[in-house]
């Protein structure tokens, strides 16, 4: 189990997981609990988080659900401080809560930009800001921030999402270099395609700004062979235990990562071409041309109209 002054891997540890009620967060919580870790699920979906915590408790684990909106720093700070006061330590924080907003930037409103920045980027910053000083004081801890493989590729139709995930990678690798001498570890998760609700509707609080039939969306994502979240969690925790800096799961996505690093201009062209084909397939091409100025300037009014 280790002493009180060192990180525990994972038996006897305490972990906070934001976005812990579903998807990757839930799978990580369940796998951590199996390994003897007490998990605290911070989520806006409190009823669902309580169900997950109850199921973990019933299976012999230890879990607690706490309502928390990661875009509110005070809520995240309270979540962290109350956990430490109750358990006496904080071994891990998974800044995992995230949403997606899908659609061309011509369809965005400034509210859309603020929403995705608040959750995907500021939510991570809030978790870091709340937990990092505590971990420095206790002399150990591991911060794990969830980014995406989208952080490494051009992602037309998901520009806002990619913007936030790229920033999370930069935050994580920079903080890792800064924190190493203080006994604090930092890793960034870069999942490939994982079978979670974010694939079809952008997550509980995300949105899709174009009309694509759900069955067509499912068919589209199936081409990428989505990994089940429980398998993702098992593989990811092995790499976290090894203190890996950048964690890419499924591992086959590393090939695409290296390809983009070696041939960035070619990747932009190929992915742009693929996106054009995607637009044509779903009849989106005509809808994203024409009155682009109107869609930028008056998006708040157009939000009430189905495009």
KEGU-617282 format. One line per 4 residues: number of its first residue (from 1); for each residue x, y, z of N, C-alpha, C, O. Coordinates in steps of 0.05 Angstrom, whole numbers. Layout:
NUM	X:Y:Z:X:Y:Z:X:Y:Z:X:Y:Z | ...;
This chain:
1	16:-24:0:0:0:0:17:25:0:9:46:-11 | 40:24:11:58:47:12:54:65:36:33:62:50 | 73:82:41:71:100:64:52:123:59:44:127:36 | 46:139:80:28:162:77:41:184:61:27:202:51;
5	67:183:57:81:204:43:88:198:14:103:213:1 | 77:176:4:82:169:-24:56:162:-38:36:155:-25 | 56:165:-64:32:159:-80:27:129:-79:45:112:-78 | 2:121:-79:-6:93:-77:-17:84:-104:-32:98:-117;
9	-8:61:-113:-15:51:-140:-26:22:-138:-11:3:-138 | -53:20:-137:-74:41:-133:-88:35:-106:-106:49:-98 | -80:13:-94:-93:4:-70:-89:24:-47:-66:31:-41 | -111:32:-35:-109:51:-13:-107:80:-21:-105:98:-4;
13	-108:85:-47:-106:112:-57:-133:126:-57:-154:114:-55 | -132:153:-61:-156:169:-65:-155:182:-92:-134:194:-99 | -177:180:-107:-177:192:-134:-203:208:-138:-225:198:-131 | -200:231:-150:-223:247:-159:-225:245:-189:-205:247:-203;
17	-249:240:-199:-253:238:-228:-276:256:-235:-299:251:-228 | -270:277:-251:-292:294:-260:-304:281:-286:-290:268:-301 | -329:286:-290:-343:272:-311:-344:242:-306:-342:226:-324 | -346:235:-280:-344:207:-272:-370:191:-274:-370:167:-267;
21	-391:203:-283:-417:189:-284:-421:172:-309:-438:155:-309 | -405:177:-330:-409:162:-354:-384:161:-371:-364:174:-364 | -385:144:-392:-363:143:-411:-336:135:-398:-334:117:-382 | -315:149:-407:-288:144:-398:-286:147:-368:-273:131:-354;
25	-298:168:-357:-296:174:-328:-308:151:-312:-296:143:-292 | -331:141:-320:-343:119:-305:-325:94:-307:-321:80:-287 | -315:88:-330:-299:64:-334:-273:66:-317:-265:46:-305 | -261:89:-316:-237:93:-299:-244:89:-269:-229:77:-254;
29	-267:100:-261:-275:98:-233:-280:69:-225:-271:60:-204 | -293:54:-243:-299:26:-236:-273:9:-235:-270:-8:-218 | -254:15:-253:-229:0:-254:-212:7:-230:-199:-10:-218 | -211:33:-223:-195:41:-200:-206:29:-174:-191:19:-157;
33	-233:28:-172:-245:16:-148:-238:-13:-145:-234:-23:-123 | -237:-28:-168:-230:-56:-168:-202:-60:-157:-195:-81:-145 | -185:-40:-161:-157:-41:-152:-153:-30:-124:-130:-26:-115 | -175:-24:-110:-172:-16:-82:-171:14:-78:-164:23:-56;
37	-177:30:-98:-176:59:-96:-203:70:-88:-224:61:-99 | -204:89:-70:-229:103:-64:-233:125:-85:-215:141:-89 | -256:124:-98:-261:143:-120:-283:163:-113:-303:156:-101 | -278:188:-121:-298:209:-117:-306:218:-145:-290:228:-160;
41	-332:215:-151:-343:222:-177:-355:250:-177:-376:254:-164 | -342:268:-190:-352:295:-192:-366:298:-219:-354:295:-240 | -392:305:-218:-407:307:-243:-432:324:-240:-443:325:-218 | -440:337:-262:-465:352:-262:-489:332:-261:-510:339:-251;
45	-485:309:-272:-506:288:-273:-506:273:-246:-498:250:-245 | -515:286:-225:-511:275:-198:-527:250:-194:-518:232:-180 | -551:248:-205:-567:223:-202:-553:199:-214:-551:178:-202 | -542:203:-238:-527:182:-251:-501:175:-236:-494:152:-233;
49	-488:196:-226:-463:192:-211:-468:176:-186:-452:159:-178 | -491:182:-173:-498:167:-148:-504:137:-155:-497:120:-139 | -516:132:-178:-521:105:-186:-495:90:-190:-492:67:-182 | -476:103:-203:-450:91:-208:-435:85:-182:-424:64:-178;
53	-436:105:-164:-423:102:-137:-436:79:-122:-422:63:-108 | -462:77:-123:-476:56:-109:-469:28:-120:-465:9:-105 | -466:27:-146:-459:1:-158:-431:-7:-151:-425:-30:-146 | -413:13:-149:-385:7:-141:-385:-2:-112:-371:-22:-106;
57	-399:11:-95:-401:3:-66:-412:-25:-64:-402:-42:-48 | -433:-31:-80:-446:-57:-78:-427:-80:-87:-430:-103:-79 | -408:-73:-105:-389:-93:-114:-365:-96:-97:-346:-110:-104 | -364:-81:-74:-342:-83:-56:-322:-61:-57:-302:-61:-43;
61	-327:-41:-75:-309:-18:-77:-318:4:-58:-336:1:-42 | -305:27:-62:-311:50:-45:-313:74:-63:-294:82:-76 | -337:87:-63:-341:109:-81:-360:129:-69:-377:123:-52 | -358:154:-77:-375:176:-68:-381:194:-92:-363:200:-108;
65	-406:202:-95:-414:220:-117:-419:248:-106:-431:252:-85 | -408:268:-120:-411:296:-112:-419:312:-137:-406:310:-158 | -439:328:-134:-448:345:-156:-427:368:-160:-421:382:-141 | -417:370:-184:-397:390:-189:-397:398:-219:-397:381:-236;
69	-397:424:-224:-395:435:-251:-367:445:-254:-359:465:-241 | -351:433:-271:-322:439:-273:-317:468:-284:-295:478:-281 | -337:480:-296:-334:507:-306:-335:528:-283:-329:551:-287 | -342:518:-259:-343:535:-235:-320:528:-217:-319:507:-205;
73	-300:546:-215:-276:540:-200:-283:535:-170:-271:517:-158 | -301:550:-159:-308:546:-131:-318:518:-125:-312:506:-105 | -334:508:-144:-345:481:-141:-323:460:-142:-323:441:-127 | -304:463:-160:-281:444:-163:-263:446:-138:-255:426:-127;
77	-258:470:-129:-241:474:-106:-254:461:-81:-240:449:-65 | -280:465:-78:-294:452:-56:-293:422:-57:-289:409:-37 | -297:411:-82:-295:382:-86:-268:371:-77:-267:351:-62 | -247:385:-85:-220:376:-78:-215:379:-48:-205:360:-35;
81	-221:402:-37:-215:406:-8:-231:388:10:-220:378:30 | -256:384:4:-273:366:20:-262:337:19:-263:323:39 | -253:329:-4:-242:302:-7:-217:298:10:-214:278:23 | -199:318:9:-174:316:24:-180:317:54:-167:303:69;
85	-199:334:62:-205:336:90:-217:309:101:-212:302:124 | -232:296:84:-245:271:92:-226:247:91:-226:230:109 | -208:246:71:-191:222:67:-162:227:76:-148:208:81 | -155:252:79:-128:258:88:-106:258:66:-83:261:72;
89	-115:255:41:-95:253:19:-109:256:-8:-134:253:-10 | -93:261:-28:-104:261:-56:-82:250:-74:-62:264:-80 | -85:225:-82:-65:212:-99:-69:219:-128:-49:224:-142 | -94:220:-137:-99:225:-165:-123:244:-169:-142:244:-154;
93	-120:261:-189:-143:275:-199:-144:272:-229:-125:278:-243 | -167:262:-239:-171:259:-267:-189:282:-277:-213:282:-271 | -177:301:-290:-193:323:-301:-203:314:-328:-191:318:-349 | -226:301:-327:-236:285:-349:-262:296:-362:-268:289:-385;
97	-277:313:-348:-302:322:-358:-298:337:-385:-280:353:-388 | -315:331:-404:-312:343:-430:-337:342:-447:-355:325:-442 | -339:359:-467:-362:359:-485:-351:363:-514:-327:370:-517 | -367:358:-533:-360:364:-561:-382:381:-573:-406:379:-567;
101	-374:399:-591:-392:415:-607:-384:410:-636:-362:417:-645 | -402:397:-651:-396:388:-678:-410:406:-699:-433:412:-696 | -395:414:-719:-406:430:-740:-385:451:-749:-367:457:-735 | -389:461:-773:-371:482:-783:-371:507:-766:-391:513:-753;
105	-349:521:-765:-346:545:-749:-366:566:-757:-374:583:-741 | -375:566:-782:-395:585:-791:-422:582:-776:-438:600:-775 | -425:559:-764:-450:553:-749:-447:560:-719:-467:560:-705 | -423:565:-710:-418:571:-681:-430:598:-674:-431:617:-690;
109	-438:601:-649:-442:627:-636:-420:630:-616:-405:611:-610 | -416:654:-606:-396:659:-586:-403:643:-561:-385:636:-545 | -429:638:-557:-437:622:-534:-426:593:-536:-418:581:-517 | -426:583:-561:-415:556:-566:-385:555:-559:-376:537:-546;
113	-370:576:-568:-342:577:-562:-338:578:-531:-321:564:-521 | -352:595:-518:-349:598:-489:-356:572:-474:-344:565:-455 | -377:558:-484:-385:533:-471:-363:512:-472:-357:499:-452 | -352:508:-496:-332:487:-499:-306:495:-485:-292:478:-474;
117	-299:521:-485:-275:530:-470:-280:527:-440:-261:518:-426 | -303:533:-430:-309:531:-402:-306:503:-391:-295:499:-369 | -316:483:-406:-315:456:-397:-288:442:-403:-275:432:-385 | -280:443:-428:-257:427:-437:-230:438:-429:-211:423:-424;
121	-228:465:-427:-203:477:-420:-203:488:-392:-186:481:-375 | -222:506:-387:-223:518:-360:-229:497:-339:-220:499:-316 | -244:476:-346:-250:455:-328:-224:441:-319:-221:434:-296 | -206:436:-338:-180:424:-332:-163:443:-315:-151:435:-295;
125	-163:469:-323:-148:489:-308:-158:490:-279:-142:492:-260 | -184:489:-275:-195:491:-248:-187:467:-231:-180:470:-208 | -187:443:-244:-178:419:-229:-148:421:-221:-141:414:-199 | -132:430:-240:-104:434:-234:-99:454:-212:-84:449:-193;
129	-113:477:-214:-109:498:-195:-118:490:-167:-106:499:-147 | -138:474:-165:-148:465:-139:-131:443:-127:-126:443:-103 | -121:425:-144:-106:401:-133:-76:404:-132:-64:393:-113 | -64:419:-150:-35:420:-152:-22:431:-126:-3:418:-117;
133	-31:453:-115:-18:462:-90:-20:442:-67:-1:439:-52 | -42:427:-66:-44:407:-45:-25:384:-50:-12:375:-31 | -22:376:-74:-3:354:-81:26:363:-76:42:347:-66 | 32:388:-82:59:398:-76:64:398:-46:86:390:-38;
137	45:406:-31:48:407:-2:52:379:10:68:375:28 | 37:359:0:39:332:11:63:317:-1:71:296:9 | 74:328:-23:98:316:-35:94:294:-54:113:280:-62 | 69:289:-62:63:268:-82:35:274:-94:19:290:-84;
141	30:260:-116:4:263:-129:7:260:-159:29:263:-170 | -14:253:-173:-14:250:-201:-38:264:-214:-61:257:-207 | -33:283:-231:-54:297:-245:-56:285:-273:-36:283:-288 | -80:276:-280:-85:264:-307:-106:280:-321:-129:281:-312;
145	-99:292:-343:-117:309:-358:-125:295:-383:-109:284:-398 | -151:295:-389:-161:282:-413:-161:301:-437:-176:321:-437 | -145:295:-457:-145:310:-482:-159:292:-503:-180:281:-498 | -146:288:-525:-157:271:-547:-137:269:-569:-118:285:-570;
149	-139:248:-585:-123:247:-609:-128:270:-627:-112:277:-644 | -152:283:-624:-158:307:-640:-138:329:-634:-136:348:-650 | -124:328:-612:-105:348:-606:-81:348:-625:-67:368:-628 | -77:326:-639:-54:323:-657:-60:325:-686:-42:324:-703;
153	-86:327:-693:-94:326:-721:-111:350:-728:-123:362:-711 | -111:358:-754:-132:376:-763:-159:363:-759:-162:339:-764 | -178:377:-749:-205:366:-744:-227:384:-754:-241:397:-738 | -230:387:-781:-252:403:-791:-279:392:-782:-283:367:-781;
157	-297:409:-775:-322:401:-763:-321:398:-733:-341:393:-720 | -297:400:-722:-293:398:-693:-271:418:-684:-255:411:-667 | -271:441:-696:-249:461:-691:-248:469:-662:-227:471:-650 | -271:474:-650:-272:482:-622:-261:461:-603:-246:466:-585;
161	-270:436:-609:-261:413:-593:-230:410:-595:-217:407:-574 | -220:411:-619:-191:408:-623:-176:430:-610:-154:426:-599 | -187:455:-611:-174:478:-598:-169:472:-569:-147:477:-559 | -190:463:-555:-187:458:-527:-169:435:-520:-153:436:-501;
165	-170:414:-536:-154:390:-530:-124:395:-536:-107:385:-522 | -119:411:-557:-91:419:-562:-80:434:-539:-57:430:-531 | -96:452:-528:-88:468:-505:-83:450:-480:-64:455:-465 | -99:430:-476:-96:412:-454:-70:397:-455:-56:392:-435;
169	-62:389:-479:-36:375:-483:-13:394:-475:5:387:-461 | -15:419:-485:6:439:-478:8:444:-449:30:446:-438 | -15:447:-436:-16:451:-407:-2:428:-393:14:432:-374 | -9:404:-401:-1:380:-386:29:375:-389:42:369:-368;
173	40:376:-413:69:370:-416:86:392:-403:108:387:-394 | 76:417:-404:91:439:-391:90:436:-361:111:439:-347 | 67:430:-350:65:426:-321:81:402:-312:92:402:-290 | 82:381:-328:97:357:-321:126:365:-316:139:356:-297;
177	137:381:-334:165:389:-332:169:406:-307:190:404:-294 | 150:423:-301:152:441:-277:149:426:-251:162:432:-231 | 131:405:-251:123:392:-226:141:369:-218:141:360:-195 | 158:359:-237:173:335:-231:191:337:-207:192:318:-191;
181	204:359:-203:222:363:-181:208:366:-154:220:365:-133 | 181:370:-156:165:373:-132:150:348:-123:135:348:-104 | 155:326:-138:143:301:-131:116:296:-143:103:277:-136 | 107:314:-160:80:312:-172:83:303:-201:98:314:-216;
185	67:283:-208:67:272:-235:44:285:-251:23:292:-240 | 48:288:-277:27:298:-295:27:281:-320:48:277:-333 | 3:272:-328:0:257:-353:-23:268:-368:-41:280:-357 | -23:264:-394:-46:272:-411:-56:248:-426:-41:234:-439;
189	-82:243:-424:-95:221:-439:-103:231:-466:-116:252:-469 | -96:216:-487:-104:223:-514:-118:199:-526:-106:183:-542 | -143:195:-519:-158:172:-529:-163:174:-559:-166:196:-570 | -163:151:-573:-173:149:-600:-203:150:-598:-215:164:-582;
193	-216:134:-615:-245:133:-614:-254:112:-594:-248:88:-596 | -268:122:-573:-278:105:-551:-308:105:-552:-320:126:-558 | -320:83:-546:-350:80:-548:-363:94:-524:-370:81:-504 | -368:120:-527:-380:136:-506:-402:153:-518:-403:156:-543;
197	-419:166:-502:-441:183:-512:-431:207:-528:-446:218:-544 | -406:215:-525:-396:238:-539:-395:234:-569:-394:253:-584 | -395:209:-578:-393:203:-606:-418:212:-621:-417:220:-644 | -442:209:-608:-467:213:-623:-479:240:-617:-490:253:-635;
201	-478:250:-592:-491:275:-587:-472:296:-575:-482:317:-565 | -446:290:-574:-428:310:-563:-426:308:-533:-415:326:-520 | -437:287:-521:-438:285:-492:-464:297:-482:-479:310:-497 | -470:293:-456:-495:303:-445:-499:333:-449:-522:341:-453;
205	-478:348:-447:-480:377:-448:-468:389:-474:-465:414:-476 | -461:372:-493:-450:382:-518:-473:386:-538:-496:384:-531 | -466:390:-563:-486:393:-584:-474:388:-611:-450:390:-616 | -492:381:-630:-486:378:-657:-501:399:-673:-526:399:-672;
209	-487:416:-688:-499:438:-701:-509:432:-729:-518:450:-743 | -508:407:-736:-518:398:-762:-537:375:-757:-534:360:-738 | -555:370:-776:-574:348:-773:-564:324:-788:-565:323:-813 | -555:304:-772:-546:279:-784:-562:257:-769:-561:256:-745;
213	-575:239:-783:-590:218:-770:-572:201:-752:-550:194:-759 | -581:196:-727:-564:181:-708:-553:155:-719:-531:147:-713 | -570:140:-735:-560:115:-746:-537:119:-766:-519:102:-768 | -538:142:-780:-516:148:-798:-491:156:-783:-468:149:-791;
217	-494:170:-761:-472:178:-744:-458:153:-732:-434:151:-732 | -475:135:-722:-464:110:-711:-448:95:-732:-427:84:-727 | -459:93:-757:-446:79:-778:-419:92:-785:-400:78:-790 | -419:118:-784:-394:133:-790:-372:126:-770:-350:121:-777;
221	-379:127:-744:-359:122:-723:-351:93:-722:-328:87:-714 | -368:74:-730:-361:46:-729:-337:40:-747:-323:20:-742 | -333:56:-768:-310:52:-785:-284:55:-770:-264:43:-779 | -284:69:-748:-259:74:-733:-256:53:-710:-238:55:-694;
225	-273:33:-710:-272:11:-690:-269:22:-661:-248:19:-648 | -291:34:-651:-290:46:-624:-282:25:-603:-292:2:-603 | -265:32:-585:-257:14:-563:-277:16:-540:-285:38:-532 | -285:-6:-528:-303:-5:-505:-288:9:-482:-264:6:-478;
229	-303:26:-467:-290:42:-446:-277:26:-424:-257:35:-412 | -287:1:-418:-275:-14:-396:-247:-24:-405:-229:-25:-389 | -244:-31:-430:-218:-40:-440:-199:-16:-441:-175:-18:-434 | -209:7:-449:-193:32:-449:-183:38:-421:-160:44:-417;
233	-200:35:-400:-193:41:-373:-170:22:-363:-151:31:-350 | -173:-3:-369:-153:-23:-361:-125:-16:-372:-105:-16:-358 | -125:-11:-398:-100:-5:-412:-88:21:-402:-64:24:-399 | -106:41:-398:-97:68:-389:-84:67:-361:-64:80:-357;
237	-97:53:-343:-86:52:-316:-59:39:-314:-42:46:-297 | -54:20:-332:-27:7:-332:-6:28:-340:16:28:-329 | -13:46:-358:6:66:-367:8:89:-347:30:100:-344 | -13:95:-333:-12:114:-311:6:104:-289:22:120:-278;
241	4:79:-283:22:67:-262:51:69:-269:68:70:-252 | 56:69:-295:84:72:-305:92:101:-308:115:107:-317 | 74:120:-302:79:148:-303:87:158:-331:105:173:-335 | 71:148:-351:76:157:-378:66:186:-382:46:194:-370;
245	80:201:-398:73:230:-401:49:233:-420:29:246:-412 | 50:221:-443:28:222:-463:18:194:-467:32:176:-476 | -8:190:-461:-19:163:-461:-39:162:-485:-60:174:-484 | -32:146:-505:-49:142:-528:-60:114:-529:-45:94:-531;
249	-86:112:-526:-101:86:-526:-126:90:-544:-140:110:-540 | -131:72:-562:-116:48:-570:-89:54:-582:-85:76:-593 | -70:36:-579:-42:41:-587:-39:45:-617:-20:58:-626 | -58:34:-633:-55:37:-662:-56:66:-671:-47:73:-692;
253	-68:83:-654:-70:111:-661:-43:125:-661:-40:147:-671 | -22:112:-649:5:124:-649:15:126:-678:31:144:-684 | 7:108:-695:16:109:-723:6:134:-736:21:147:-751 | -19:141:-731:-30:166:-742:-16:190:-730:-11:210:-744;
257	-10:189:-705:4:211:-691:31:216:-705:39:239:-711 | 46:194:-709:72:197:-721:70:206:-751:86:222:-760 | 50:196:-764:46:205:-792:41:235:-794:52:248:-811 | 25:245:-776:19:274:-776:44:290:-769:48:312:-780;
261	61:280:-751:85:294:-743:105:295:-766:119:315:-770 | 106:273:-782:125:272:-804:115:287:-829:131:298:-843 | 89:286:-833:78:298:-858:54:316:-852:32:310:-860 | 58:337:-837:35:354:-828:20:366:-851:-5:368:-850;
265	33:376:-872:19:389:-894:2:368:-909:-20:374:-916 | 13:345:-913:-2:324:-927:-26:316:-910:-47:310:-921 | -23:314:-884:-45:307:-867:-68:327:-869:-91:320:-869 | -61:353:-870:-81:373:-873:-97:369:-899:-122:371:-899;
269	-83:364:-920:-96:360:-946:-114:336:-946:-137:337:-955 | -104:313:-936:-119:289:-936:-144:291:-918:-165:282:-926 | -140:302:-895:-163:304:-877:-184:324:-887:-208:320:-884 | -174:346:-900:-192:364:-912:-209:351:-934:-233:356:-936;
273	-196:335:-950:-210:320:-971:-231:301:-959:-253:300:-969 | -223:287:-938:-242:269:-925:-266:283:-914:-288:273:-916 | -261:307:-904:-283:323:-893:-302:332:-915:-327:333:-911 | -292:339:-938:-309:346:-960:-327:322:-968:-350:326:-974;
277	-315:299:-968:-331:275:-975:-352:270:-954:-375:262:-960 | -346:275:-928:-365:272:-906:-388:291:-910:-411:284:-906 | -382:316:-917:-403:336:-921:-421:328:-944:-446:331:-942 | -410:319:-965:-426:310:-988:-443:286:-982:-466:284:-991;
281	-432:268:-966:-447:244:-958:-472:251:-943:-493:238:-947 | -471:271:-925:-493:278:-908:-508:303:-918:-524:314:-903 | -502:312:-942:-516:335:-953:-511:360:-939:-529:378:-937 | -487:363:-928:-480:387:-912:-467:409:-929:-466:432:-920;
285	-457:403:-952:-440:422:-967:-455:448:-973:-444:469:-969 | -480:446:-984:-494:470:-991:-502:486:-967:-503:511:-968 | -507:472:-944:-516:486:-920:-494:502:-907:-499:521:-892 | -469:495:-913:-447:509:-900:-435:531:-918:-415:543:-911;
289	-447:535:-942:-438:557:-959:-460:577:-961:-482:573:-951 | -455:600:-974:-475:620:-977:-472:642:-956:-450:654:-955 | -492:647:-940:-492:670:-922:-476:665:-897:-486:663:-875 | -449:662:-901:-432:656:-878:-430:680:-859:-428:676:-835;
293	-431:704:-870:-429:727:-852:-452:728:-833:-449:733:-809 | -476:722:-844:-500:722:-827:-497:701:-805:-504:706:-782 | -487:677:-812:-486:656:-791:-465:663:-770:-468:653:-747 | -445:678:-776:-426:687:-755:-439:709:-738:-437:707:-713;
297	-450:729:-750:-458:753:-736:-484:749:-721:-488:762:-700 | -501:732:-730:-528:730:-718:-535:702:-709:-558:694:-710 | -514:687:-701:-519:659:-693:-539:657:-670:-554:637:-670 | -539:676:-651:-557:674:-629:-586:673:-638:-603:659:-627;
301	-592:689:-660:-619:689:-671:-625:663:-686:-647:652:-684 | -605:653:-700:-609:629:-716:-610:604:-700:-619:583:-709 | -601:605:-674:-602:582:-657:-630:571:-654:-634:548:-648 | -650:589:-657:-678:581:-654:-689:568:-678:-711:558:-678;
305	-674:568:-700:-683:557:-726:-668:532:-732:-643:532:-730 | -681:511:-740:-667:487:-748:-655:491:-776:-669:499:-794 | -629:485:-778:-616:489:-803:-620:464:-820:-610:463:-843;
